[in-house]
Amino acid sequence: MTAGFVREARAADAAGLARVQVASWRASFAGLLPAAVLAELTSTEAEQRWAERWLEAITKPPTSRHRVHVAVTQPSSLPGIEPRSLPGSATEAAEAAEAAGATEAAGAAGAAGSAAELAGFAAAGPATDADLWPATDAELYELHVLPELTGQGHGGRLLHAVADTLAEDGFRTAYTWALSADDSRLEFLESAGWAPDGSHSNLDMGVKVHVVRLCTRLSPASS
C-alpha cells in the first residue's frame, strides 16, 4: 500500500480533479457506455468544463455540508500531516477492502521530500434522491482514483475521510449510485461495508444504462 493522505480540495486542484475524473471514466466505463458517449464525456473540451465545475464546487459550494476531498501520494509521515480515519467498525471495513485489493508497490515509496501527486478525489454532501432525507442522509456523488494508482490505498483513504466528515456533519446514512455492470466499483464498495438497498434506475445516455444504489451506516461522530 502506497503512503498518502487525504485533505480538503483547494481551488488549485480543480484542473487535477477533472483530469482524474476523465481518466477514471475512460478506464472504468470502456465497454459499459456507448463509445460516442464516453468520447464526449472525456474530450478535451469536456475536461475543461469539468474543471470549471469543480472550481465552483470547491470555492462556492451550495452549503457548508458539500465537501470535496483529494487523495495525494505524498507520504503521510511528513510533518503536520495526519491521515483521517473512520470511527469504529467502518474503519476496519474500509481498511479490509483496501488490503484485499492492494498490490505491492514496486521499489521504494519515494523520498519524503518528493512532490505530492493528486491521486484521486471524492465529493459528498446531502442526499439528492426524493425518497431520502437530506438532513440525515448523505450521498457520495463522486469517487475517482487515477487508473494507474488504483489498489494502492487511495480509494480507502478517501472513503475514510468522507465517512468521517459526513458523521461530523450530522449524517447517519450515506448512499451512492453505481453502474450495475461496473463490477470493480461494486466489489470495492461492498467489501468496504456498502450494500445495495434495492433501488435502481436507468440513465438515458443514448442507450439505457442500468444503475443501482448502495448505502452504508455511518458511525456517530465522537463528541
C-alpha positions in Angstrom: 0.0 0.0 0.0 1.5 3.3 -1.1 1.8 6.1 1.5 -0.5 9.0 1.1 -3.1 11.2 2.8 -6.4 13.0 2.2 -7.1 16.7 2.6 -9.8 19.1 1.6 -9.7 20.2 -2.0 -8.3 23.6 -2.9 -9.1 25.9 -5.9 -5.7 24.9 -7.4 -6.9 21.3 -7.5 -9.8 21.9 -9.9 -7.9 21.0 -13.1 -6.4 18.0 -11.5 -9.8 16.7 -10.4 -11.1 17.0 -13.9 -8.1 15.1 -15.2 -8.6 12.3 -12.7 -12.3 12.1 -13.4 -11.7 11.8 -17.2 -9.0 9.2 -16.8 -11.2 7.2 -14.4 -14.2 7.3 -16.7 -12.1 6.2 -19.7 -10.8 3.2 -17.7 -14.0 2.1 -15.9 -16.7 2.9 -18.4 -15.0 1.5 -21.5 -17.3 -1.2 -22.8 -20.1 -0.1 -20.4 -21.1 3.1 -22.2 -21.5 3.7 -25.9 -18.1 4.8 -27.3 -19.5 8.0 -28.7 -21.0 9.0 -25.3 -17.7 8.2 -23.5 -15.7 10.1 -26.0 -17.9 13.1 -25.5 -17.7 12.9 -21.7 -13.9 12.7 -21.8 -13.0 15.1 -24.6 -10.6 18.0 -24.1 -13.5 20.4 -24.1 -15.4 18.3 -21.6 -12.4 18.2 -19.3 -12.2 21.9 -19.3 -15.9 22.2 -18.4 -15.4 19.7 -15.6 -12.5 21.8 -14.3 -14.7 24.8 -14.2 -17.5 23.0 -12.4 -15.1 21.6 -9.8 -13.6 25.0 -9.2 -17.1 26.3 -8.4 -17.9 23.3 -6.2 -14.7 23.9 -4.2 -14.9 27.7 -4.0 -18.7 28.2 -3.9 -20.3 25.0 -2.5 -24.1 25.0 -2.3 -23.8 24.5 1.5 -21.1 24.0 4.1 -22.0 20.3 4.1 -21.0 19.8 0.5 -17.4 18.6 0.6 -14.6 17.7 -1.8 -11.6 15.7 -0.6 -8.5 14.8 -2.6 -6.0 11.9 -2.1 -2.4 12.7 -2.7 0.6 10.4 -2.8 3.0 12.4 -0.6 4.0 10.2 2.4 1.8 10.7 5.4 4.8 10.7 7.7 5.7 14.3 6.6 5.5 16.9 9.4 2.0 18.2 10.0 0.2 15.5 8.1 -2.3 13.4 9.9 -4.3 10.8 7.9 -8.0 10.8 8.6 -9.8 7.6 9.7 -13.3 6.3 10.1 -14.6 5.7 13.6 -15.3 2.1 14.8 -16.0 -0.7 12.5 -16.3 1.4 9.4 -12.6 2.0 9.5 -12.0 -1.7 9.8 -14.2 -2.5 6.8 -12.6 0.1 4.6 -9.1 -1.0 5.6 -10.1 -4.6 4.8 -11.3 -3.6 1.4 -8.1 -1.8 0.6 -6.0 -4.7 1.9 -7.9 -7.1 -0.3 -7.3 -5.1 -3.4 -3.8 -3.7 -2.7 -0.8 -4.6 -4.7 2.8 -4.4 -3.7 4.4 -1.1 -4.8 7.4 -1.5 -7.0 10.6 -0.2 -5.4 10.7 2.4 -2.7 7.6 4.6 -2.0 9.6 7.7 -2.7 11.6 10.2 -0.7 9.9 12.2 2.0 10.7 15.4 0.1 9.1 14.4 -3.2 6.3 16.4 -4.6 2.8 15.4 -3.9 0.7 14.0 -6.7 -3.1 14.1 -6.8 -4.2 10.5 -7.0 -7.9 10.7 -6.6 -10.9 12.6 -5.1 -14.3 12.2 -3.6 -17.3 14.6 -3.4 -20.1 14.2 -1.0 -22.9 16.1 0.7 -26.7 15.9 1.4 -28.6 13.2 -0.5 -30.4 14.3 -3.6 -32.9 11.5 -4.1 -36.5 12.3 -3.5 -37.0 9.4 -1.1 -34.2 10.4 1.2 -34.0 13.0 3.9 -31.0 15.3 3.3 -30.8 16.4 6.9 -29.5 12.9 7.9 -29.0 11.1 4.6 -25.8 11.8 2.7 -24.7 11.0 -0.8 -21.3 10.1 -2.2 -21.5 12.0 -5.5 -18.2 11.0 -7.0 -15.2 8.8 -6.2 -12.3 8.5 -8.6 -8.7 7.4 -8.5 -6.2 7.5 -11.3 -6.3 4.1 -13.0 -2.5 3.6 -12.6 -2.8 4.3 -8.9 -5.7 2.0 -8.0 -5.1 -0.7 -5.5 -2.7 1.5 -3.5 -4.9 2.6 -0.7 -6.2 5.9 -2.1 -9.8 4.8 -2.5 -9.9 3.5 1.0 -8.4 6.7 2.5 -11.0 8.8 0.6 -13.8 6.6 2.0 -12.4 7.1 5.4 -12.3 10.9 5.1 -15.7 11.1 3.5 -17.4 8.9 6.2 -15.7 10.7 9.0 -16.7 14.2 7.7 -20.2 13.1 6.9 -20.6 11.9 10.5 -19.2 15.1 11.8 -21.8 17.0 9.7 -24.6 15.1 11.4 -25.4 12.5 8.7 -26.3 9.0 9.7 -26.5 7.1 6.4 -24.7 7.5 3.1 -25.8 6.5 -0.3 -24.2 6.3 -3.7 -25.1 5.1 -7.3 -23.0 2.9 -9.5 -23.4 1.2 -12.8 -24.8 -2.3 -12.3 -22.2 -3.6 -14.8 -19.2 -1.9 -13.0 -18.1 -4.9 -11.1 -14.9 -3.4 -9.8 -16.6 -0.5 -8.1 -19.4 -2.6 -6.7 -16.9 -5.1 -5.3 -14.9 -2.4 -3.7 -17.8 -0.6 -2.1 -19.4 -3.8 -0.9 -16.1 -5.0 0.7 -15.9 -1.6 2.4 -19.3 -2.1 4.1 -21.7 -0.7 1.5 -24.7 -2.8 0.3 -27.4 -2.4 -2.4 -30.6 -1.0 -0.9 -32.9 -2.3 -3.6 -33.2 0.9 -5.5 -32.3 1.0 -9.2 -32.8 3.2 -12.2 -31.7 3.8 -15.8 -29.6 6.6 -17.2 -30.5 7.7 -20.7 -27.2 8.0 -22.5 -28.2 7.2 -26.0 -28.9 3.7 -24.6 -30.4 2.8 -21.2 -27.6 2.3 -18.7 -28.7 0.5 -15.5 -27.6 1.8 -12.2 -28.1 0.6 -8.6 -28.0 2.4 -5.3 -25.9 1.3 -2.3 -25.9 2.5 1.2 -23.9 2.3 4.4 -24.5 3.3 8.0 -22.2 6.0 9.5 -20.7 5.7 12.9 -21.7 8.7 15.1 -19.0 11.4 15.4 -17.1 11.5 18.6 -18.3 14.2 21.0 
